[in-house]
Amino acid sequence: MNIKSIVLSTVIFSLSIISVFAQKQDTISYRKPLFDFDPIKPTFKLTGEQISNKNRFLRFSIVSGYREGVEPIRGFVNFAATEDKATGTRRLYMYNLSIEDMLTYGFFKSNRVILEVKNPSKYRYDPSQGSKDKWLRENGRCFELVLPIGITLREEFLIDELSRVFGVKCGLQKRLVNALVLTRTSKLDKIKSLEKGVGSYDEHGYFNNVTLDRLASAIYEAGLPPMVDETGYKNPVDLNLNLKSLNDLAGLKRELHRYDLDLKEEKREVEMFVITEIK
């Protein structure tokens, strides 16, 4: 399964279970001074025909600035939902996120995102920009989308509306980027798994009875460039790289050499999430 299929299936699955948990999303972590914050209430106060919503046509979206004290949604995705049976509406909402995190739903780290924008610092936090809290207060956004309950939720509803309000187009595209290319340096099989126990791996480089795509996942989670596997090896592997962290690229290469594996930094075409401003 490719990365696009994984993302779409996960988002659709998340959307499908949102209504099950919608009524439980009645509290959210916050701290003063936003003492009257209520996540289940829309930003707009509905009046008159909007409240009755007799024909179930009511729909709208809002993007606003940072809300002091409100924590971002955490879970399968970085948005949540509530349903209002009285008005017949479902509300999807996000709080205090970068524009990049909104558009990717938090699925992709910055090492898998390409920004084709005039001012990347408005879209993505960088430690060189100082305090993250200070940056979010200036650049964080909140968003909500209200739709009739009868509409079948699809991934496109949210991403299309976010793209419209931020004036961008975005999605998965293959791009030539700096990648870490994994190859074998001998015909000796030093990585064959003993196939003992359930497959597992950790952030220190211990891989037991898993395929090499797990190494690619761990490298990605460590914040390194995407890994491209050119070993052709499909069987489960056992590796014990004995590292404090997989983001130690020099140490990672050194440990992989023990298994007759090499990790070279080269250009490869990789599926990336691309955000492009519309001129």
N, C-alpha and C positions, 0 to 999 in steps of 0.2 A: 504494500500500500504506500503511495507516495505522500509527500507532506501535505499537499493540497487536500487529498482525501481525508487524511487524519484530522486536519483542522476543521473542514466542513462537517464531518461526521460528529466531531466533538461539540461544535457549536450547536448543531441541530439537536443533538442529544441533550445538551444543556438547556436549550430553549424548550424542549419537550417536557422536561421535568420541572421547569420553573413554576408552572401553574400549580404543581403539587405542593411546592413549598411556599407559594406566594403568601398564603395567609400567616406563615410563621415569620415573615420578614417585617415584623412590627416594631422591632427595636434595632438600633444600630449604635455602635460605640461612638461617643462624642464626649467632649468636655466643655466646660464653660469657656467663652461667654455665650456659646450657641445653645443656651439652656432650653429653648422652646422648639428645637429642631424635631421634626416628625417625618421620617423617611417614607411613610405610606401616603402622605399628602402631596399632591402635585404643587409645583411652584405657583401656578395660576389658581386663584380661587374661582371655582366655577359658580355661575349664576344662571338663573332662569332656565332657558331651554337647554343650556349646557348640562345642567344637573339631571334633568329628565332624560335628555339624549334619546328622545323617543324613537328616532329612526336609526340610531346607532351609527351616525356619521361622524361623531366627534373624534378628531385626531389632531395632534399637534406635537411639535418638538421644541425644546428650549436648550440653549447652551448658555451657561453663566460662568462667572469666575469662581475663584477658590472660596470655599466655605470653611471658615475657621473652626477647627476642632473635630471635623467629620472625617472618619477613617474611610479609605477606599474599600470597596467590596472585595472580599477574598473568597476563593473557592474554585470551582471548575473554570469559571470565567470571572472577569472583573466587573460584571454588571449583575443586577438582581431585578426582581419584578414584584409587583403587587397587582391584585385585581380588585376592582370596585364593582360589585354586583349591582349597586344602585344605578350607576351611570353606564354600566355595561362596557367598561374600558379596562384595558391592561396597560400598565405603565412599566416600562423598562428604564432603569436609571443607573448612572455612574457618578462617582464622587471623587473630586480632587485627584485627577489623573493627568499625566502629560497627554498631549495630543497623540503622540506615538502609541502610548498604551491604550488609549481609547480606540484607535483605528485597528490595532492588532488584537484587541480584547485581552492583552497581556500574554498571548500565546508565544510571541517572539521576543527574544532578547535583542538588544541593539546590534549584536554581532550577526544577526540574520535579517536586519532591516536596512534598506537603502533609502536615504532621504534626498529627493531631488527637489529641494526647496531653497528659497533665497536665504532664509535665516534658520539653520538647523537648531540653534539654541532655543528657539521658541517651541520646538517640537519634542526635544529630548534633553534630559538632564545630563550634564557632564560634571564630574567632581571638580574640574578646573573652574567651574562657575560659582564655587563657594558652597554654602550650606544648601542642602536639598530642600529643607523646609522653606528657606527664604525663596529659593527658585520656584517652588510650587506655589507659594503665595502670589507670585508675579505671573506665573505661566500655567498653573494648574487650572483645569476646567471641570465643570459639572455638566451633565447632560441628562435629559430625559425625553423619552418618546412615548406618547400615548396613542394607543390604537384600539379599535373595537375588539372586544373579546372574541367575536365570531371569526376574526381573521386568523387563518392558519399561520403560526409563526414560522418565519424562514430567516435564515442568516442574512439574506439580502436586505431585509427591512432596515436593520440597524446599521449595517455598513454603508448602505446607500444614503441614508439620511445623515450619518456622520460625515461622509464624503462631501455631501452637498453643503452642509453648514460650514465646513472648514475649507471649502474651495479646492478640494484635491480629488485625485483618482488614486486608487490603491488596489493592490492585489499581488498574488504570487506570479513572479516572472523569472525566467532563467536569465542570469547575468554572469558575465565573466568577472570573477572576483578572486582575491587572494584566498587560497584554500590550503588545508593541510592534507597532503596526499599520502595515504598509507599504502606501502608496498612491502613485499617479502624480499629478503636479500639472499635467501638460499632455498633449496628444496627440502631441507630438513624441517620436519613438522614439530616445532617446539611449543606450539600453542594448542594442540589437540586436547580437548577436555576429557577428563576422567568420567565426566557425566555423573558426578556424585552430588546428590542434593538438588534442591530447587534452584533454578537459575537466579543469580543475584549479583549486584555490583554496588560499589560505594564510591564516594568522592575522593578516596585515597588511592584509587587504582586497583582495587581488588575485584576481579571478574571471575565468577564461577559458573560454568556451564551455561554460558550465554553466547550469542552470535556477536560478530564484530560491530554490528550496528549499535550495540549498547555502548561500545567505546566512543562511537561518534556522538551519541547522546550525551555522554558524560563530558566529553570535550566541549560540546556546545554549552552545557550548563555551567561549565567553568569560565565561560566568556571568551574562549579562543575562537579563531576563525573556523568556519565549517570544515568538517573532515570528509574527504572523499575516499572511499575504500576501493583501491585498485588491486587488492590481493587476489580477488577471485575465490577467496576462502569462504565457504558456506556453512561449514560444520560448527558446532559449539566450541568455545575456547575456554581455557583457564589462564588467567594472567594475574600476577601479583606484582604490581608496579611500585609498591612501597613508597608512595609520595605523600607529603603533607597536603598537597593540593594539586589537582590536575592542571591548574593554570600555570604551573612551572613548566614552561615549554621545553627548556633545555633539559630539565630533569626527566620529563616525559619521553623525550627522544632517547636519552641515555638508557632508560629502563626498557624501552621497546627494543633497543638493539640486542638486549639479552635474549630476546625471543626471535631474533633474526627478522625483525620488522623495522622499517624506516618510515619516518614522517618528514616529508619534504614540503617546504612552502613554495607553492607554484600556483599559477593561474588556472582556474577551472570554471566551467559553466555550472552554476549552482542555482537551485530554485531559491529566490530571495523574496521577501515581502517588500515591495517598492511603493513608496508614497511620493506622488508627483503633484506639485502645485499646478492648477489649471491657470494658464495665463489669460 
